[in-house]
Amino acid sequence: MGSTYVFRLLETAVVGFIGGYLFSIIHLPLPWMLGSLTFVMVWQGLMKRKSYWPGSIKNSGLIILGIYFGLYFSKETFLTVGPYFLPYLISTFLLILFSILLSSVVTRWINVDKITSAFGSIPGGITEMVIASEALNAKSSFVLIFQTVRLLTVLFLVPSTITYIFNERSYSSYEWSTATVFSFGNWNLLWFVIPVVMGILFRNKLPAGTVIIPLIITALMNISMINLSILPSFLLILAQVAVGIGLGKNISFSDLRLGGKYCFVYFGVSLALIFVSFGLGGLLAHFTTLNLSTAILSIAPGGLIEMVLTASIIGGDPAIVSALQLTRILVIVMFVPSVLKWYFKKTEIQNAA
């Protein structure tokens, strides 16, 4: 690595840490992730500089967060999730259906085709939605922009709103033990080599595999006879900064300007999705034994990492949120693109006839 890249790497890290630190001082939600994301994104836009942040660093952060989330799981968690599975699938289906219908309606007033609009609105993985949209000749650049708008809207509004509503800050037993009991001399830390290696080797085998595979491996280890260590709190901060910088680096002002006035339309679509998800979360809590904060964060349209971290802050159940958000991601990424491809191709054939 040349000296230029080293300087840009250090510059990017400093900007990200400054953002995270300032956000933490003013007590914004998810400060280390959203602060670093915001500062790196704005730094690039205002200074006309391209940040340098290798994917390996972001992936390291994702692996650490996956392990952290996996430590919340216990045998009781798997037994508890079962009764919520069917109601949650129904809620997820309704949210997806609403996003498709709303994305179709807005195309009546803007010059965006229905295929591009649908793939740009569904609360799924950005990369997966862009790739799937290309197969149907949609405007993949617009899909990327609209999905970015959705992601930013969810990241900045949902944690803030939920934290404000459920403002009785409550620390889980895991967070408390992380702050008081961690010891570097704990040999049980070596067990984490397994989820780290598995996360690296099989990261491309599942959607969001870099975080999901370590999460699953750690959860399975945690419910076994293995005595896992806790993680130091500073490592969680480093992981959030690494992921936040990685997200912010990929968001440019030029991309947002490319979408022009349509960004405001899809900002409105994102707001509507958030509002509906809150309502569905309320229904999920009403018809099950889930508490309201956990139910809302489980159905919120996007960001497994952000929703689980928020749950850990406000006293929700991070393990339940992890399990249900993971279910939503898998359903959307594995089934929705195929269903949409089938539907739009069928529509094209009917229109041609």
MODA-V402618 format. One line per field, one symbol per residue. psi: psi as a letter, one per 30 degrees, with the letter a starting at -180 (. if undefined). burial: 1 if it has 9 or more other C-alpha atoms within 8 Angstrom, else 0. A space follows every 50 residues. Layout:
psi->???
burial->???
This chain:
psi->kleeeeeeeeeeeeeeeeeeeeeeeghlkheeeeeeeeeeeeeeeefhkj ljjkfeeeeeeeeeeeeeefffkleeeeeeeeffeeeeeeeeeeeeeeee eeeeefffflikleeeeefffkiakeeeeeeeeefghljfeeeeeeeeee eeeeefeeeeeeeeeigikkkleeeeeefffkkfgjffffffeefeeeee egfgflkhfeeeeeeeeeeeeffafkjkllkkefeeeeeeeeeeeeeeeg jleeeeeefbffeeefeeeeeeeeeeeeeeeeeeeefagkleeeeefefk ikieeeeeeeefeggajeeeeeeeeeeeeeeeefeeeeeeeeeeeeeeee ee.
burial->00001101101110111111111100011111111111111011100000 11100011111111111111111100110010011001101100110111 01110110000001111111111111011111110101110111111111 10111101110110010000100111111001000000100100110110 01100110111111111110111000010111001111111111111110 11001100100010111011101101110111011000010111111111 11110111111111111111111111011111101110001001100000 000
